[in-house]
Amino acid sequence: MARQLTQLRCYSTRGDIFNSIITKCTIAAHNGPLLNTTYALKDNIVTQDFLTTAASHALYNYQSPFDATVVKLLFENGATCIGKANLDEFGMGSSNLNSYYGAVINPFNEQAVPGGSSGGSAAAVSGKIASFSIGTDTGGSIRLPASYCNVFGFKPTYGRISRWGVIPYAQTLDTVGIISDNVDLVERVYDVLNVEDQKDPTSLPQSVRDSMNTTDQLSQLTFGIPSHFLFDEVSDQVRSTWIEVMEHLIDLGHKIKFISAKAIRKALPVYYTIATSEAASNLARYDGTRYGYTSNPVNVNDHPMELIFKNRTESLGPEVRRRILLGNYTLSSESGDHYAKATELREKLTRELSSVFKMEHPLLQDSYNEQGCDLIISPTAMDVAPTVQESTTKNAENLINEYINDIFTVPVSLAGLPAISVPFNGIGIQLVGQYGDDKLVLHAAKLIK
């Protein structure tokens, strides 16, 4: 690859006043369908020729020996990478205030948080630094910042885009996705990345991709509103926009109906039980004895556990440490039944959500409903982006406040369904499709916008 590289931490020159880029770089691409497009790459996706930090002190000097599959595909198809995007450390957060390299500024509203964890990816697009960004979405980490930064944020079906080269937070949930202010460009990038990757064990085989049905017609679609999404806490501004979009759809000849999926009510505790358990396992490798941050005074051979304890205490941020502790407790003998119960409820939620669609889930039997909907429609978040001060104050009062931000996005992630956040002046409206029906989600986003 023809590459030019500049390592420039917290790149906040005139080109990026939003602190959206951790490392500035240029990967000059081949000719291809994405020629003349630029992108920012979330800094938890590895690149061979420059650093990948996951916005953590633990990986401040880490350089991968290989490129992620998505990096290779984008290079081969003409897109030019302009830098590694800032994020909440290891993808853990909903504000992008949890980065070792500093908070990201929201270009749409500079007093507000950009959302997380892909806040740098969303800010790079919203601030016109890149044509599109590549992020990861575990429980809403693309859709929430897209909503707050007033851009499109697309999370494909789990397994559509390769995770090879993604630093894992929660491997059964992590999904590579796309952010742009142009939904047509989102679709073009998706078409390039939507290929089987045999290096990724979670990548959908080509035989499964070929067997997936898609909804071709865009006339007289039925949009479902989950009755368990009608929270009193939804702000008047968000509720009004939601209603206006649905009224517009009715004017276009589409139908709106209520649907029921009771397991949605337990999605947040299920998600944080599973995600933190997987995170505790995945992040156990960052002990500083082989790579990354290490505290020099202690000899690893003489006092290995003391060194590991010191390395992790000094290099991991408070939110990451908190989730590791929670995950380790969940996996302990005292609390192991909580994890087992969470996995059972996840399966129940997946079946309930899949059964509200007209189209059958390609991997589940009896998972369709002739009287169901083509798409689910909901807000992406309960309110517009909070100010930095509001977010900091509320989270200091009660840490649960940050987790509640994911209430509309988490159920979709648990079921592995495709979803997109469509921007309406700082308010995201989320469209969700059946497993594998990604194209309908993208085409419907154009319809409502």
Order of alpha helices (4+ residues) and beta strands (2+ residues): beta-beta-beta-alpha-beta-alpha-beta-alpha-beta-beta-alpha-alpha-beta-alpha-beta-alpha-alpha-alpha-alpha-beta-alpha-alpha-alpha-beta-beta-alpha
